[in-house]
Every structure is written in structure tokens, then in C-alpha cells.
Amino acid sequence: MGSIREIMTTDVETCSLLDNVFEVAVKMKENNVGAIPIVDGEKLVGMITDRDIVMRGIAEKKPPSSKVEVVMSDHLVTITPDTSTEEAAKLMADHQIRRLPIVEGDRLVGIVALGDLAVEPKFDNNAEIALSEISEHDKSQLQ
């Protein structure tokens, strides 16, 4: 069992509370990512996923110029760099999420995605468990 520090991404693209939904979407496209952490200075205050933009933005007819607070999630599940990969996978499964921001105090220091767990051979069992539980939940929402 390893720690998240071994696999986390530390060069994380972020947006601020001053940005709007359009700017977040452009940054997602430019960086080929599906989630952008929202920071106030270095403090993590929210996350926006591509799904948030669709569900809370477009589907609710909010303009692209809407501030990030309108669509971001602000009830976040976070971990520290010393969290075990097993615990991270369990949190992802329990909370039905595919990405976890990594913080030290309130300061964003990285991010880990389910895919990060999956590409590491020594951690892929954790990813398999989390993904199967997340996928099961996703299928139940379609019914």
C-alpha cells in the first residue's frame, strides 16, 4: 500500500473565484481535463467538473458568463499527500467521485484521479474496486 504522494499530480491548473464558467471550460479544453479546482489565493474553495457545467450551467440555462460559484461544488472531499492509495480509492467509491483534491491545511497541493490509481500496477486493484462501485452507482442513476 503506497501513499498518494507517489502518484499525485502537483502541477494543477486552477481557476479563481473571479473567473466565469466559459473561462473554466476553455481551460478544461486547453488542458484536456474534466475538472478544475477553484482557489482563492492558494486556498481550495471549490471544484468544477465538465458534468457541473452541463448539469448546473447549461441545463439550467445559465449563461457562460456566470461566475464559477454558480456551478462549482463547494462541499469537497479532500485528502492529504500522506493518505494511502487504499483510503483514497475507498473515498472515491464511497462518495462516487473520480478525482480528489489534495490539500495541506486549506492549500491545494495536488490532485489525484481514478485513472492515476489505475495506471500504477501496484495500486490498480484499489482503482478497480473504486471504479466498479462508482460505475454501479452511475448505472443505477440511468434507470
ChimeraX attribute file (.defattr): number of C-alpha atoms within 10 A of each C-alpha:
attribute: neighborCount
match mode: 1-to-1
recipient: residues
	/A:1	10
	/A:2	13
	/A:3	17
	/A:4	24
	/A:5	18
	/A:6	12
	/A:7	19
	/A:8	20
	/A:9	16
	/A:10	13
	/A:11	9
	/A:12	16
	/A:13	15
	/A:14	19
	/A:15	22
	/A:16	21
	/A:17	15
	/A:18	12
	/A:19	15
	/A:20	19
	/A:21	24
	/A:22	16
	/A:23	17
	/A:24	25
	/A:25	20
	/A:26	11
	/A:27	18
	/A:28	19
	/A:29	12
	/A:30	9
	/A:31	13
	/A:32	9
	/A:33	13
	/A:34	16
	/A:35	24
	/A:36	24
	/A:37	23
	/A:38	27
	/A:39	19
	/A:40	14
	/A:41	12
	/A:42	14
	/A:43	16
	/A:44	23
	/A:45	21
	/A:46	22
	/A:47	24
	/A:48	25
	/A:49	20
	/A:50	16
	/A:51	13
	/A:52	19
	/A:53	23
	/A:54	14
	/A:55	13
	/A:56	15
	/A:57	20
	/A:58	14
	/A:59	10
	/A:60	11
	/A:61	10
	/A:62	16
	/A:63	12
	/A:64	16
	/A:65	11
	/A:66	15
	/A:67	19
	/A:68	25
	/A:69	19
	/A:70	15
	/A:71	24
	/A:72	22
	/A:73	17
	/A:74	13
	/A:75	9
	/A:76	13
	/A:77	13
	/A:78	18
	/A:79	21
	/A:80	20
	/A:81	20
	/A:82	13
	/A:83	15
	/A:84	17
	/A:85	24
	/A:86	21
	/A:87	15
	/A:88	25
	/A:89	27
	/A:90	18
	/A:91	19
	/A:92	23
	/A:93	23
	/A:94	12
	/A:95	14
	/A:96	17
	/A:97	16
	/A:98	19
	/A:99	22
	/A:100	23
	/A:101	25
	/A:102	26
	/A:103	18
	/A:104	14
	/A:105	11
	/A:106	13
	/A:107	16
	/A:108	23
	/A:109	20
	/A:110	23
	/A:111	27
	/A:112	23
	/A:113	20
	/A:114	21
	/A:115	14
	/A:116	17
	/A:117	24
	/A:118	17
	/A:119	12
	/A:120	13
	/A:121	9
	/A:122	12
	/A:123	19
	/A:124	19
	/A:125	15
	/A:126	20
	/A:127	27
	/A:128	16
	/A:129	16
	/A:130	27
	/A:131	22
	/A:132	12
	/A:133	17
	/A:134	18
	/A:135	14
	/A:136	13
	/A:137	13
	/A:138	12
	/A:139	9
	/A:140	8
	/A:141	8
	/A:142	6
	/A:143	5
